[in-house]
Amino acid sequence: MIRLVLVSNGIHLEAARRRRVSLATTRQRRVELLLWDRDRCWLSAADRRLWPCQLPIRPHWLTLLALLALFGLVRELVIAHRRGAGRALRLLLRHVPQLELLDDGLDQYRDQPRAIDPRQFAAGTPYWLFSDAASHRASWCTRFDCRELGPLYPRDPAALALAHADSQSPEANGTLLIDAPGLERLQAQACRLAHPWWLIPHPVRSKQAWRLPLTAADRLLEGPPEPWIARFAGVVVVGESMTLLAAARLRPAGSRWLVALPEAADANLQRLAQALVAADAGAELV
């Protein structure tokens, strides 16, 4: 019998890792197969040990697994949501008897989630969630059997910085711009953002909000933003993304950060941002 775990981005993958580790002491009677998006996820050697059986997400693999589900061979499915599900995934959802959900990022803090529709899942479905701001979860989360994964971002960022020690560190001054919806509101006030600018574009093109050109003194960065946040002593600017929580936990002591949310941001997410800023003398909500 097969347990299928489907991950489409780094947050799904980290949630799946922790779920797998937390269940490591229980008796495993099923083969756990990882299907992953190799354009947005990067498997480590440890991941390959966690999942000796893994395949990249491809239509033909999903079709084959859907056929196996029809014959009762796929008994469990672990996914983040069903938005944009194709025919094969919809078939899996109909025929797999046991379902679990993985955290998808900020949705647990939105009164009106974007990716997951809670009504599409049975009450009491296991939902594996990160706990960085569990007290600010939206009320719809109570529909599910919420299982805690611990905080996505550790209190001590030293391990993050060490893991990326081979990256060139930014200077202590300037502004780290972590692109996300909401940053467009700061473009009219760009004069308040000290150069050099260190811009990390949003990996999803449709969510890229920062449009101002960089100067010769500025720099376009690559890679995940968390290691940069953990060692940047200038001003960190975040928008509507998980870097909101990363900045609250990972920044060096005494550094400053700005939060710029879109005007139409979810009301509960705005309350979360207000609470984070109110608890930090170095933070400002713009």
Sequence and secondary structure as in RCSB ss.txt:
>XXXX:A:sequence
MIRLVLVSNGIHLEAARRRRVSLATTRQRRVELLLWDRDRCWLSAADRRLWPCQLPIRPHWLTLLALLALFGLVR
ELVIAHRRGAGRALRLLLRHVPQLELLDDGLDQYRDQPRAIDPRQFAAGTPYWLFSDAASHRASWCTRFDCRELG
PLYPRDPAALALAHADSQSPEANGTLLIDAPGLERLQAQACRLAHPWWLIPHPVRSKQAWRLPLTAADRLLEGPP
EPWIARFAGVVVVGESMTLLAAARLRPAGSRWLVALPEAADANLQRLAQALVAADAGAELV
>XXXX:A:secstr
 EEEEEE SHHHHHHHHHHHHHTTTS   SEEEEEE TTT    HHHHHH SSEEE  HHHHHHHHHHHHTT EE
EEEES  TT  HHHHHHHHH SEEEEE  SGGGG SS SS  GGGS TT EEEE  TTGGG  GGGGGSEEEE  
 SS S THHHHHHTTTS    SSSEEEE  TTGGGGGGGGGGS SSEEEE  SSGGG    S   TT EE  S S
HHHHHH  SEEEE SSTHHHHHHHHS TT EEEE   TT  HHHHHHHHHHHHT TTEEE 
